[in-house]
Amino acid sequence: MKINLKIIMLLALTMALSVVSGFTPAAASAVDSGKILFVPLDNRPITDKETRRVAEKLGYDVVVPPDTLLGTREQPGDPDGLWQWLNKNAPGAKAVVVSTDAMIYGSLVASRNHELTQDTINERVERFRSFHEKHPGLPIYGFGTILRTLLSATHSGNGMEPAIYQQNAVMLRDYSALRDKVEMGQATKKEKRELDKLTKDILPAAMEDWTHRHGLNYNANKALIDLTGQNVFTFLFLGGDDSALYSQTHYETRHLREHGKNVGKTKLQITSGSDELGMVMMCRAICDDKRDIPFIYTTYNMGKGRNTIPKYCNEEIGNDVDNTIVAAGGMQVPAPERAELVMAVNTNPDGNTLEANSTINTTKPRKGTMHFVNLVKDLVNKGYPVAVADIAYGNGADNALMNELHKEDLQFKLWAYGGWNTATNTTGFLIGTGLLTKWMDKQSREELMLIRYLDEWCYQSNIRQKLGAAVWAHPGYSQSTGNLDGARDFVSQQGTEWMKEFAQQNINLPANLSLKNLRITNPWNRLFECDIDF
């Protein structure tokens, strides 16, 4: 039998720690968990509340800034206020998990549409060094984004980017894709001519602003990488926000990887994604605190599998998952028998990513559905702790898969589930959550899974579309912006009613869980995300 050298080294290290300090992984849950300072990307439920909730299941006191300091959909957040808060609350903390976007720009949205100068950005980046010098024994786990690529005119709407991008969005997207392709040596002569034409056709003011804004973000990320190399950050996790294989985000990702190649993958990872980064770094902080490296085994659906390049991503999902596992503090093992978590990834056999709100997302099994269900069923029946990453569709769950898991009574035989937003949002949040389930009791795992089923399956793949149709003619709804405004109470009440009905028909609730007090709200004044309490 071939022995994995890394596993032998890890076991030897664990034994050494046990001899020196009396520590054993099994005793980790008995240790007082302590305080973690967490500065989220913004105040959306998934980036803030739901990330905190996972760590709190392990007994950690996750301390976050007051909501008035965090970015919202309309407000950029308060970097100066956040720095004051961080310094004030640092004493007694075990770790800091911090969004660099929040500390530099204010939030994710603010990183796209701010009016900051290079000098202001540089000064805020340097504050990380000052903070580290004041608190040298406090580990800092930073996560930040590489500015996203515009995919369409509507993608840049509603104040998410400067208004000047609206009429130039598609041309900027195509320009960035072709420039990336040219530098990689993969462009045809025709594509090079198209690039020259786009350079002339794009509105000069839009090109100037776009180039300047990307340059500011790129320089800030380079500086953060340099600080990581100087041991200011214990770990830095950068993610390319909404992207594609050929794009400006991919272009910058390639160059940032080159810039940080000497830092080492045990301190720096650069991958796709944004909203999941905080959960991954929370997991890393906890694993480091417990001095443990959870083992994980990954397996994919038939067909393209790990070679799938999902929509909104700039690399194969297998590479992204591999890098994210390292960032989260885990280690992949070659067989499920050795794993503390088995993650099964639901991809479409042809490698395409569909949209969860499309008419094709029905409960009827399609190619690959039953193969994947049987794979999961077999793993569960063998007693493995199984997590399912549902990424066949973007922005929601695979109805056919979920229906079959319900019929097979597998929903709460899993240890974790994810199926929201982009593929890497799903896999990253699931890895971060799943690696920590080894320290959770059954009820904690079930409560976390129920939230995911209600959000990803009930709401995103089914109820949200019904609410969109129902709210359209409501007098309080803004058809031009998508703002719920005066229709928020209607959406909350109707959405709660429909979610209860859907859950009653499709979720086999464990005896210890109840949806009697279920209520959903829409804190960002839009339908895209919801907050769930029960």
C-alpha positions in Angstrom: 0.0 0.0 0.0 1.3 3.4 -0.9 1.7 5.6 2.2 1.0 9.4 1.9 4.2 11.1 3.2 2.3 14.2 4.2 -0.1 12.2 6.4 2.9 10.6 8.2 4.4 14.0 8.8 1.1 15.3 10.1 0.6 12.4 12.5 4.2 12.8 13.8 3.6 16.5 14.4 0.3 15.8 16.2 2.1 13.2 18.5 4.9 15.7 19.2 2.4 18.4 20.2 0.7 15.9 22.5 3.9 15.1 24.2 5.0 18.7 24.6 1.7 20.3 25.6 -0.6 17.5 26.6 -2.8 18.4 23.6 -4.8 15.9 21.6 -7.3 16.7 18.8 -10.0 14.8 20.6 -9.6 17.2 23.6 -10.0 20.3 21.4 -13.7 20.7 22.1 -13.1 20.7 25.8 -10.9 23.8 25.7 -12.5 27.2 26.3 -13.1 28.6 22.8 -12.4 32.3 23.5 -13.0 35.5 21.5 -12.5 36.0 17.8 -12.8 39.5 16.3 -14.6 39.4 12.9 -14.9 42.2 10.5 -17.1 41.0 7.7 -17.1 42.1 4.0 -20.5 43.8 4.6 -23.7 43.2 6.6 -25.4 40.7 4.3 -26.6 37.7 6.2 -24.2 35.2 4.5 -21.1 37.3 4.9 -21.9 38.4 8.5 -24.5 36.6 10.6 -24.3 33.2 9.0 -20.5 33.1 9.1 -20.6 34.0 12.8 -23.2 31.4 13.5 -20.9 28.6 12.4 -18.1 29.6 14.8 -20.6 30.2 17.6 -21.7 26.6 17.3 -18.2 25.7 18.6 -18.5 28.0 21.6 -16.5 30.9 20.2 -17.5 34.4 21.2 -17.5 36.1 17.7 -17.3 39.8 18.2 -18.3 42.0 15.3 -18.4 45.8 14.8 -21.7 47.6 15.2 -23.9 47.5 12.2 -23.5 51.3 11.7 -19.8 50.7 10.8 -20.5 48.0 8.2 -21.2 48.5 4.5 -24.7 48.1 3.2 -26.1 48.1 -0.3 -26.4 51.9 -0.2 -23.7 52.9 2.4 -20.0 52.2 2.0 -19.1 51.4 5.6 -16.7 53.3 7.8 -13.0 52.3 7.5 -11.8 54.8 10.1 -14.5 53.7 12.6 -13.7 50.0 11.9 -10.0 50.6 12.7 -10.9 52.3 15.9 -13.2 49.4 16.8 -10.5 46.8 16.0 -7.8 48.5 18.1 -10.2 48.9 21.0 -11.4 45.3 21.0 -8.1 43.6 20.3 -7.1 42.9 24.0 -8.1 39.3 24.9 -8.8 38.1 21.4 -7.5 34.8 20.1 -7.6 35.8 16.5 -8.7 38.5 14.0 -10.6 37.5 10.9 -10.8 40.7 8.8 -12.1 41.9 5.4 -9.3 44.0 3.9 -12.0 45.5 1.6 -13.9 46.7 4.6 -10.8 48.2 6.3 -9.6 49.9 3.1 -12.7 50.9 1.2 -15.6 50.2 3.6 -17.2 47.1 1.9 -17.4 45.0 -1.2 -19.6 47.5 -3.0 -17.5 50.4 -1.9 -14.4 48.7 -3.4 -16.1 49.0 -6.8 -17.4 52.6 -6.7 -15.2 54.6 -4.2 -13.5 57.9 -4.9 -10.4 57.2 -2.8 -6.9 58.4 -3.7 -3.9 56.1 -3.9 -2.4 57.8 -0.9 -5.5 57.2 1.2 -5.5 53.5 0.2 -1.8 53.1 0.9 -2.2 54.7 4.4 -5.0 52.3 5.2 -3.1 49.3 4.0 -0.2 50.3 6.3 -2.5 50.3 9.2 -2.3 46.5 9.2 1.4 46.8 9.9 0.8 49.2 12.8 -1.9 47.0 14.2 0.4 44.0 14.1 3.2 45.9 15.8 0.8 46.9 18.6 -0.5 43.4 19.0 2.4 41.1 17.8 0.9 37.9 19.3 -2.5 38.3 17.8 -2.9 36.3 14.5 -4.5 38.2 11.6 -6.4 36.3 9.0 -7.1 38.6 6.1 -9.4 38.2 3.1 -10.0 40.5 0.2 -11.3 40.7 -3.3 -9.8 41.2 -6.8 -12.1 43.7 -8.5 -14.8 41.9 -10.5 -15.2 41.8 -14.3 -18.4 43.4 -15.7 -20.4 40.7 -17.5 -23.2 42.8 -18.8 -24.8 46.3 -18.6 -27.3 45.1 -16.0 -24.4 43.5 -14.0 -23.0 47.0 -13.4 -26.3 48.6 -12.6 -28.1 49.9 -9.5 -25.1 51.8 -8.2 -22.8 48.8 -7.9 -20.3 50.4 -10.3 -19.9 53.9 -11.6 -22.8 54.9 -13.9 -20.4 55.7 -16.7 -19.8 51.9 -17.1 -23.4 51.2 -18.1 -23.2 51.9 -21.8 -19.6 50.5 -22.0 -20.0 47.4 -19.9 -20.0 44.8 -22.6 -17.2 46.5 -24.5 -15.1 46.7 -21.3 -15.8 43.0 -20.7 -14.7 42.0 -24.2 -11.7 44.3 -24.1 -10.5 42.8 -20.8 -11.0 39.2 -22.1 -9.1 39.8 -25.3 -6.2 41.7 -23.5 -5.9 38.7 -21.1 -5.9 36.3 -24.0 -3.3 38.3 -26.0 -0.9 38.4 -23.1 -1.4 34.6 -22.6 -0.4 34.1 -26.2 -3.8 32.5 -27.1 -5.4 35.2 -29.3 -5.9 34.8 -33.0 -5.1 37.6 -35.5 -8.8 38.4 -35.7 -9.1 38.7 -32.0 -6.1 41.1 -31.9 -7.9 43.3 -34.5 -11.0 43.2 -32.4 -9.0 44.4 -29.4 -7.6 47.3 -31.4 -11.1 48.3 -32.4 -12.4 48.1 -28.9 -9.6 50.3 -27.6 -10.8 53.0 -30.0 -14.6 52.4 -29.5 -14.8 52.5 -25.7 -15.6 55.9 -24.3 -12.3 57.5 -23.2 -13.7 58.6 -19.9 -15.0 55.2 -19.1 -11.7 53.5 -20.1 -9.8 56.0 -17.9 -12.0 55.5 -14.9 -12.0 51.7 -15.3 -8.3 51.4 -15.7 -7.6 53.7 -12.8 -10.0 51.9 -10.5 -8.6 48.5 -11.3 -5.1 49.8 -10.8 -5.9 51.1 -7.3 -7.3 47.7 -6.2 -4.4 45.8 -7.8 -1.8 47.9 -6.1 -3.6 47.5 -2.7 -3.6 43.7 -3.2 0.1 43.7 -4.1 0.8 45.7 -0.9 -1.2 43.2 1.2 0.7 40.3 -0.3 4.0 42.1 0.7 2.7 42.5 4.2 2.0 38.8 4.3 5.5 38.0 3.2 6.6 40.2 6.2 4.5 38.1 8.6 2.0 40.9 9.3 -0.8 38.5 8.2 -0.9 34.9 9.5 -2.8 34.1 6.3 -4.1 36.1 3.4 -6.9 34.8 1.1 -7.6 36.8 -2.0 -10.5 36.0 -4.3 -11.4 37.1 -7.8 -14.9 38.5 -7.6 -17.3 37.7 -10.5 -15.0 36.6 -13.3 -14.4 34.4 -16.3 -11.5 32.4 -17.7 -10.5 35.3 -19.9 -11.1 38.6 -18.1 -9.6 41.5 -16.2 -10.0 39.7 -13.0 -8.2 36.6 -14.3 -5.5 38.9 -15.7 -4.9 40.5 -12.3 -5.1 37.1 -10.6 -2.3 35.8 -12.8 -0.1 38.8 -12.0 -0.8 38.7 -8.3 0.1 35.0 -8.1 3.4 35.8 -9.8 4.0 38.7 -7.4 3.3 36.5 -4.4 5.0 33.3 -5.6 7.7 33.5 -2.9 5.3 34.0 0.0 4.3 30.3 0.0 0.9 28.6 -0.2 0.8 28.0 3.5 0.4 31.8 4.0 -1.2 33.0 0.8 -3.9 31.7 -1.6 -5.4 33.5 -4.5 -8.5 31.9 -6.0 -12.0 32.8 -7.3 -14.8 34.1 -5.2 -15.7 36.8 -2.7 -18.6 36.1 -0.3 -17.2 32.9 1.0 -13.8 34.2 1.9 -14.7 35.2 5.4 -16.0 31.7 6.2 -12.8 30.1 4.9 -10.6 32.4 7.0 -12.9 31.8 10.1 -12.3 28.1 9.6 -8.5 28.6 9.3 -8.4 30.7 12.5 -10.3 28.0 14.4 -8.2 25.1 13.0 -5.0 27.0 14.0 -6.5 27.7 17.4 -7.2 24.0 17.9 -3.8 23.1 16.4 -5.5 20.6 14.1 -5.6 19.9 10.4 -8.8 18.2 9.4 -8.6 15.6 6.6 -11.0 15.9 3.7 -11.7 13.7 0.7 -13.3 15.2 -2.4 -15.3 13.5 -5.2 -17.2 14.8 -8.2 -20.1 13.9 -10.4 -19.6 12.0 -13.7 -18.4 13.9 -16.8 -16.3 17.0 -16.6 -16.3 16.9 -12.8 -13.4 18.7 -11.3 -12.4 20.1 -14.7 -15.6 22.1 -14.9 -15.0 25.9 -15.2 -18.2 27.2 -13.6 -19.9 30.5 -14.6 -18.4 33.5 -12.7 -15.1 31.6 -12.1 -11.8 31.9 -13.9 -10.4 28.4 -13.3 -11.4 24.8 -13.0 -13.4 24.1 -9.9 -11.1 21.3 -8.9 -8.1 23.8 -8.7 -10.2 26.2 -6.7 -11.4 23.6 -4.3 -7.8 22.3 -3.8 -6.5 25.8 -3.0 -9.5 26.6 -0.7 -8.9 23.5 1.4 -5.3 24.6 2.0 -6.5 28.1 2.9 -9.1 26.7 5.3 -6.5 24.7 7.1 -7.4 21.3 5.9 -5.6 18.6 4.0 -6.9 16.4 1.2 -6.5 12.6 1.6 -6.6 10.0 -1.3 -9.4 7.8 0.2 -12.6 8.5 2.1 -11.7 6.0 4.8 -9.0 8.4 6.0 -11.2 11.5 5.8 -13.0 13.5 8.6 -15.2 15.0 5.9 -16.1 13.7 2.5 -17.2 16.4 0.1 -19.2 15.3 -3.0 -19.5 18.0 -5.7 -22.6 18.1 -7.9 -21.6 19.3 -11.4 -23.3 18.9 -14.7 -21.7 16.2 -16.8 -21.2 18.6 -19.8 -19.5 21.1 -17.5 -22.1 23.9 -18.0 -23.4 26.0 -15.2 -27.1 26.7 -15.5 -29.2 29.4 -13.7 -31.3 28.1 -10.8 -34.2 30.4 -11.7 -34.4 29.0 -15.3 -37.3 26.8 -16.4 -35.0 23.8 -16.9 -34.4 23.5 -13.1 -37.2 21.0 -12.5 -37.5 18.0 -10.2 -37.1 15.7 -13.2 -33.7 13.8 -13.1 -31.4 14.6 -16.0 -28.1 13.1 -17.0 -25.9 12.7 -14.0 -28.6 13.2 -11.4 -29.1 9.6 -10.3 -25.4 8.8 -10.6 -24.6 11.6 -8.1 -27.5 10.6 -5.8 -26.3 7.0 -5.7 -22.8 8.2 -5.1 -23.9 10.2 -2.1 -26.2 7.4 -0.8 -23.3 4.9 -1.0 -21.0 7.3 0.9 -23.6 7.9 3.6 -24.4 4.2 4.0 -20.8 3.5 4.6 -20.9 5.8 7.5 -18.8 8.7 6.1 -19.4 12.3 7.2 -20.7 13.6 3.9 -21.1 17.2 2.7 -22.7 18.0 -0.7 -21.6 21.0 -2.8 -24.5 21.6 -5.2 -23.0 23.7 -8.0 -24.8 22.4 -11.1 -26.8 25.7 -11.1 -25.7 29.2 -10.2 -27.7 31.2 -7.6 -29.6 28.3 -6.1 -30.0 24.5 -5.7 -30.5 21.8 -8.2 -34.2 20.9 -7.8 -33.8 17.4 -9.3 -31.0 16.5 -6.9 -32.8 18.0 -3.9 -36.0 16.1 -4.7 -34.1 12.8 -4.9 -32.3 13.5 -1.6 -35.7 14.1 0.0 -37.1 10.9 -1.5 -34.1 8.9 -0.3 -34.3 10.5 3.2 -30.7 11.7 2.9 -31.2 15.4 3.8 -30.2 15.2 7.4 -28.0 12.2 7.1 -25.5 14.6 5.6 -23.1 16.7 7.7 -23.3 19.8 5.6 -24.8 21.2 2.4 -24.3 24.2 0.2 -25.9 25.5 -3.1 -26.0 29.3 -3.1 -24.8 32.1 -5.5 -21.7 31.2 -7.5 -20.0 27.8 -7.5 -17.0 29.0 -5.4 -19.3 30.8 -3.0 -20.9 27.3 -2.4 -17.7 25.2 -2.2 -15.8 27.8 -0.1 -18.5 28.3 2.5 -19.1 24.5 2.5 -15.4 23.7 3.0 -15.2 26.3 5.8 -18.3 25.0 7.5 -17.7 21.3 6.8 -14.2 21.1 8.2 -15.6 22.4 11.5 -18.5 19.9 11.8 -16.2 17.4 13.4 -16.4 19.5 16.6 -20.2 20.0 16.4 -23.0 18.0 17.9 -25.8 16.6 15.7 -28.3 19.4 16.5 -25.8 22.1 15.6 -25.1 20.5 12.2 -28.8 20.0 11.5 -29.6 23.6 12.3 -26.9 24.9 9.9 -28.1 22.5 7.2 -31.7 23.6 7.6 -30.8 27.2 7.0 -29.0 26.2 3.8 -31.9 24.1 2.6 -34.4 26.9 3.3 -32.2 29.5 1.6 -30.6 27.7 -1.3 -33.5 25.3 -2.2 -36.7 26.8 -0.9 -35.9 30.5 -1.4 -33.4 30.8 -4.2 -34.5 28.1 -6.6 -38.3 28.3 -6.0 -39.8 31.0 -3.9 -37.8 34.0 -5.1 -39.2 33.6 -8.6 -42.7 33.5 -7.3 -42.1 36.6 -5.2 -40.6 38.4 -8.2 -43.9 37.9 -10.1 -46.1 38.7 -7.1 -44.3 41.9 -6.2 -44.0 43.3 -9.7 -47.4 45.1 -9.6 -47.2 46.0 -5.9 -47.5 49.8 -5.5 -44.5 50.0 -3.2 -42.1 48.2 -5.5 -39.7 50.0 -7.7 -39.6 48.3 -11.1 -36.7 50.4 -12.4 -34.3 49.6 -9.5 -35.6 46.3 -8.1 -35.9 48.0 -4.6 -38.6 46.5 -2.5 -39.2 49.7 -0.6 -42.9 49.8 0.4 -43.3 46.2 -0.6 -40.9 44.8 2.0 -43.5 43.8 4.5 -45.6 42.1 1.8 -42.5 40.1 0.6 -41.6 39.1 4.1 -45.1 37.9 4.9 -45.8 36.2 1.6 -42.3 34.7 1.4 -42.6 33.3 4.9 -45.9 31.7 4.1 -44.6 30.1 0.9 -41.4 28.9 2.6 -43.4 27.2 5.3 -45.5 25.4 2.7 -42.5 24.4 0.6 -40.6 23.1 3.6 -43.6 21.1 4.9 -43.9 19.3 1.6 -40.1 18.8 0.8 -38.1 18.8 4.0 -38.1 15.9 6.5 -37.5 17.9 9.6 -35.7 16.2 12.5 -37.8 15.9 15.6 -35.7 18.6 17.5 -36.3 21.3 14.8 -39.4 23.4 14.2 -40.4 26.0 11.7 -43.3 27.3 13.8 -41.5 30.7 14.3 -40.0 30.9 10.8 -39.7 34.4 9.4 -37.8 35.7 6.4 -36.8 39.3 5.7 -34.8 41.1 2.9 -32.3 43.3 4.7 -30.7 44.6 1.5 -34.1 45.8 0.2 -34.0 43.4 -2.8 -35.1 39.9 -3.5 -31.6 38.5 -4.3 -30.9 37.5 -0.7 -33.0 36.9 2.4 -32.4 36.6 6.2 -34.0 33.5 7.8 -34.9 33.0 11.4 -36.7 30.1 13.0 
